[in-house]
Amino acid sequence: MTLEVLATGPLATVQDLGRPGLAGIGVGTSGAADAASLRLANRLVGNDENTAAIEVTFGGLAVRPTRDVTVALTGAPCPIAVDGRGAAANAVLRVPAGAELRLGVPEIGLRSYLAVRGGIDVPPVLGSRSTDVLSGLGPDQLRPGAALPIGAPPSRFPVVDIAPVAGPAEEVVLRVQPGPRADWFTDEALESLISAPYEVTAESNRVGMRLDGPVLERSRTEELPSEGMVAGALQVPPLGTPTLFLADHPVTGGYPVIGVVLAVDVAKAAQARPGQHVHFRCI
C-alpha cells in the first residue's frame, strides 16, 4: 500500500521525532519542527507518537492512496478536500482508494502534519525517518510522482474522532531564558531583545529563523570558539540581529547565544511565517 504524491507545495518532507542523542558524533536531532502537532496527528489515527508523517510547509500537498486509508491533519489549519469535498482538520478522516486528498494554503501558521494510520514506512537512517535539510540525512524532500510506502496499521484504534485544540496564535510570544553568552552583550541589548518585536524574514527555514529588529550590541568583540547548539538558541552574528535555531540547526556554532527559547515554545516559533512578528519574554 502506497501514498502517491501528486503535488508538494513549497516544501513537504517526511518527519518523525528525530535522532536525539547523536550530537556527540555531529548528527543533529532534526524531526518535526512542531513536534506537538506531529504527536497529536499520530494519536488521532492510533499510531505511536514517533511514527513518521508528512510535514507540509504552507500547504499545497496533494496525495492519492492505492487503498483506503485513515488520516489526520494537525498544525497550521489548511483547507482540506477529499475528491473535492471539504473535510476538517484535527479530525480522523477516511480517504478511499484512488481518491485525491488536497491541502490548501493555511490562513494562519506555517507547518501542517498529515499522519496516515500505519505511518510513512520509508527506510530509517540512524534510527529515524526524518528528512534533515541541513545534513541531507534521511529521505529526500517529497517530489510529485513519489510513492510513499504505508506501514502496517497498529493493533489499537483511535479513541476520538476530533481534537478540540486551538490553532497557531496570531501573536507569537516566546519565553526565553538568558543564554550561555548573555554576558557578551550589553545590558541595553538584553532589554532590547524583550522590549521590541522582531519580524520573521523570508530567509527562514527548518534550520533557523532569521529575525529583523533592534540590533543587539556586544560588550565583547573577540572571537568565540565553536560550541554546542540546541533548538531554541538565539545566536547573534556580527550584524547584530538574532537567528533562532529550529529543528535542523547545526550541532555547533561560533557566534554568541544571548538567550534560549524554552523547548515547549520552539513549536510555536516553527508556526511563525515570514512577515509575522515575534515577542520575547524573559523568564
C-alpha positions as CSV (number, residue, x, y, z in Angstrom):
1,M,0.0,0.0,0.0
2,T,1.4,3.4,-1.0
3,L,0.6,7.0,-1.0
4,E,1.2,8.7,-4.4
5,V,2.5,12.3,-4.2
6,L,0.7,14.5,-6.8
7,A,1.9,17.9,-5.6
8,T,4.0,19.2,-2.7
9,G,3.6,22.9,-2.3
10,P,6.7,24.9,-1.3
11,L,8.1,22.1,0.8
12,A,7.0,18.7,2.1
13,T,9.2,16.2,4.0
14,V,8.8,13.0,6.0
15,Q,9.3,13.6,9.7
16,D,9.1,11.8,13.0
17,L,10.6,12.9,16.3
18,G,14.1,12.8,15.0
19,R,17.5,11.5,16.1
20,P,18.1,12.6,19.7
21,G,21.4,11.8,21.4
22,L,23.8,11.8,18.4
23,A,25.1,15.4,18.6
24,G,28.4,14.0,20.0
25,I,29.1,12.5,16.6
26,G,27.9,15.5,14.7
27,V,24.3,14.4,13.9
28,G,21.5,16.8,14.8
29,T,18.2,15.8,16.1
30,S,16.1,17.1,13.2
31,G,12.5,15.7,13.3
32,A,9.2,17.6,13.2
33,A,9.6,21.4,13.6
34,D,6.3,21.4,15.6
35,A,6.6,18.1,17.5
36,A,3.4,18.7,19.5
37,S,1.3,18.8,16.3
38,L,3.0,15.6,15.0
39,R,2.3,13.8,18.2
40,L,-1.4,14.8,18.0
41,A,-1.8,13.7,14.4
42,N,-0.4,10.3,15.3
43,R,-2.6,9.9,18.3
44,L,-5.7,10.7,16.3
45,V,-5.1,7.8,13.9
46,G,-3.9,5.4,16.6
47,N,-0.2,5.4,15.7
48,D,2.7,5.6,18.1
49,E,3.7,9.2,18.7
50,N,7.1,8.7,16.9
51,T,5.6,7.3,13.7
52,A,6.7,9.1,10.5
53,A,4.2,11.5,8.9
54,I,4.4,14.3,6.3
55,E,5.3,17.8,7.3
56,V,3.8,20.3,4.9
57,T,5.1,23.9,4.7
58,F,2.5,26.4,3.6
59,G,0.0,23.9,2.2
60,G,-0.2,22.7,-1.4
61,L,0.2,19.0,-0.8
62,A,-1.9,16.5,-2.9
63,V,-1.7,12.8,-2.4
64,R,-3.6,9.7,-3.5
65,P,-3.6,6.3,-1.7
66,T,-3.7,3.0,-3.5
67,R,-6.0,1.6,-0.8
68,D,-8.4,3.0,1.8
69,V,-6.5,4.9,4.5
70,T,-7.3,6.7,7.7
71,V,-5.5,10.1,8.1
72,A,-5.5,13.2,10.3
73,L,-4.2,16.7,9.7
74,T,-2.9,18.9,12.5
75,G,-0.7,22.0,13.0
76,A,-1.5,25.0,10.7
77,P,-5.1,24.5,9.7
78,C,-5.4,24.1,5.9
79,P,-8.5,23.8,3.8
80,I,-8.8,20.1,3.1
81,A,-10.6,18.4,0.2
82,V,-11.1,14.7,-0.5
83,D,-12.1,14.4,-4.2
84,G,-13.3,18.0,-4.0
85,R,-15.4,17.5,-0.8
86,G,-14.4,19.6,2.3
87,A,-13.1,17.9,5.4
88,A,-11.9,19.1,8.9
89,A,-8.5,19.5,10.5
90,N,-7.7,17.9,13.8
91,A,-10.1,15.1,13.0
92,V,-10.0,11.5,11.8
93,L,-10.6,11.2,8.1
94,R,-11.2,8.3,5.8
95,V,-9.7,8.6,2.3
96,P,-10.9,5.9,-0.2
97,A,-8.5,4.1,-2.5
98,G,-7.8,6.3,-5.6
99,A,-9.3,9.5,-4.0
100,E,-7.3,12.7,-4.1
101,L,-6.5,14.4,-0.8
102,R,-5.5,18.0,-1.4
103,L,-4.5,20.8,1.1
104,G,-4.9,24.5,0.5
105,V,-2.9,27.3,2.0
106,P,-3.3,27.9,5.7
107,E,-4.8,31.2,6.8
108,I,-2.6,31.2,9.9
109,G,0.5,29.2,10.8
110,L,3.1,27.7,8.5
111,R,3.5,23.9,9.0
112,S,0.8,21.2,8.9
113,Y,1.2,17.5,9.6
114,L,-0.5,14.7,7.7
115,A,-0.4,11.4,9.6
116,V,-1.6,8.1,8.0
117,R,-2.6,5.1,10.1
118,G,0.4,2.8,9.9
119,G,2.8,5.6,9.2
120,I,5.1,6.6,6.3
121,D,7.3,3.5,6.1
122,V,10.4,4.8,4.3
123,P,13.8,3.2,5.4
124,P,15.1,4.8,8.6
125,V,18.6,6.4,8.8
126,L,20.3,6.3,12.1
127,G,17.1,5.3,13.8
128,S,14.8,8.0,12.3
129,R,12.8,8.6,9.1
130,S,13.2,12.3,9.4
131,T,14.5,14.5,6.5
132,D,17.3,16.7,7.7
133,V,17.6,19.5,5.2
134,L,20.9,20.8,6.6
135,S,22.9,17.5,6.7
136,G,21.0,15.6,3.9
137,L,20.3,12.7,6.2
138,G,17.0,10.8,5.7
139,P,14.6,10.6,2.8
140,D,14.7,13.1,0.0
141,Q,12.3,16.1,0.0
142,L,9.0,14.9,-1.5
143,R,8.5,15.3,-5.2
144,P,5.5,14.8,-7.5
145,G,5.4,11.1,-8.6
146,A,6.9,9.7,-5.4
147,A,5.3,6.7,-4.0
148,L,5.5,6.5,-0.2
149,P,5.0,3.1,1.4
150,I,2.5,2.9,4.3
151,G,3.3,0.6,7.2
152,A,1.0,-2.0,8.8
153,P,-1.8,-0.4,10.8
154,P,-1.3,-0.6,14.6
155,S,-3.5,-3.0,16.6
156,R,-5.1,-0.2,18.6
157,F,-7.8,2.0,17.1
158,P,-8.4,5.8,17.5
159,V,-10.5,6.6,20.6
160,V,-11.7,10.0,19.5
161,D,-12.8,11.4,16.1
162,I,-11.8,15.1,16.7
163,A,-9.4,17.0,18.9
164,P,-10.7,20.4,20.0
165,V,-7.3,22.2,20.0
166,A,-6.5,25.8,19.3
167,G,-4.6,26.7,16.1
168,P,-1.5,28.7,15.9
169,A,-1.7,32.2,17.6
170,E,-1.6,35.4,15.6
171,E,0.7,36.9,18.2
172,V,3.7,34.8,18.8
173,V,5.2,35.2,22.3
174,L,8.2,33.1,23.1
175,R,9.6,32.6,26.6
176,V,13.4,33.0,26.7
177,Q,16.0,32.4,29.4
178,P,19.4,34.0,29.4
179,G,21.9,32.1,27.2
180,P,25.4,30.9,28.0
181,R,26.9,34.0,26.4
182,A,24.5,36.6,27.7
183,D,27.4,38.3,29.4
184,W,28.9,39.1,25.9
185,F,26.1,41.6,25.4
186,T,25.4,45.0,26.9
187,D,22.5,45.4,29.4
188,E,20.8,47.5,26.7
189,A,20.9,44.6,24.3
190,L,19.1,42.3,26.7
191,E,16.5,44.9,27.3
192,S,16.0,45.4,23.5
193,L,15.5,41.7,23.0
194,I,12.5,41.6,25.3
195,S,11.0,45.1,24.7
196,A,10.6,45.3,20.9
197,P,9.1,42.8,18.4
198,Y,11.2,41.1,15.8
199,E,10.0,40.3,12.3
200,V,10.4,36.9,10.8
201,T,12.3,37.3,7.5
202,A,12.0,35.3,4.3
203,E,15.4,33.9,5.0
204,S,14.0,31.3,7.3
205,N,13.6,27.6,7.0
206,R,13.8,24.4,9.1
207,V,17.4,25.2,10.1
208,G,16.6,28.5,11.6
209,M,14.5,31.7,11.7
210,R,16.3,34.9,10.7
211,L,14.8,37.9,12.6
212,D,14.8,41.6,11.8
213,G,14.6,44.1,14.5
214,P,16.7,46.0,17.1
215,V,20.5,45.4,16.8
216,L,21.9,43.6,19.9
217,E,25.1,45.3,20.8
218,R,28.0,43.2,22.1
219,S,30.2,44.1,25.1
220,R,32.9,41.7,24.0
221,T,34.3,41.6,20.4
222,E,36.8,38.8,20.5
223,E,36.2,35.5,18.5
224,L,34.3,32.7,20.2
225,P,35.3,29.1,19.7
226,S,32.6,26.9,18.3
227,E,30.4,25.3,20.9
228,G,27.3,23.1,21.1
229,M,23.9,24.4,19.9
230,V,20.4,23.4,20.7
231,A,17.0,24.1,19.1
232,G,15.7,27.4,20.5
233,A,19.2,29.0,20.7
234,L,19.2,32.7,19.8
235,Q,22.6,33.1,18.1
236,V,23.7,36.6,17.2
237,P,26.0,37.0,14.2
238,P,28.2,40.2,13.6
239,L,25.3,42.2,12.1
240,G,23.6,42.1,15.5
241,T,20.2,40.6,14.7
242,P,19.4,37.2,16.1
243,T,18.8,33.8,14.4
244,L,16.5,31.4,16.2
245,F,17.6,27.8,15.6
246,L,14.9,25.3,14.8
247,A,14.7,21.5,14.1
248,D,17.6,21.2,11.6
249,H,20.0,23.5,13.3
250,P,23.8,22.8,13.2
251,V,25.2,21.0,16.2
252,T,27.8,23.7,16.8
253,G,28.1,27.4,16.2
254,G,30.7,30.1,16.6
255,Y,28.5,33.2,17.4
256,P,27.4,34.0,21.0
257,V,24.0,32.9,22.2
258,I,22.2,35.7,24.0
259,G,19.2,33.5,25.0
260,V,17.5,30.2,24.6
261,V,13.8,29.8,23.9
262,L,12.0,27.2,26.1
263,A,11.7,23.8,24.3
264,V,7.9,23.9,24.6
265,D,7.8,27.2,22.8
266,V,10.0,26.2,19.9
267,A,7.0,24.6,18.3
268,K,5.2,28.0,18.4
269,A,8.2,29.6,16.7
270,A,8.0,26.9,13.9
271,Q,4.5,28.1,13.1
272,A,5.5,31.8,12.6
273,R,5.6,32.7,8.9
274,P,7.7,35.4,7.1
275,G,6.4,38.9,7.9
276,Q,4.9,37.9,11.2
277,H,6.2,39.4,14.5
278,V,7.5,37.5,17.5
279,H,7.9,38.8,21.0
280,F,10.4,37.5,23.6
281,R,9.6,37.4,27.3
282,C,12.4,36.7,29.7
283,I,11.9,34.2,32.5
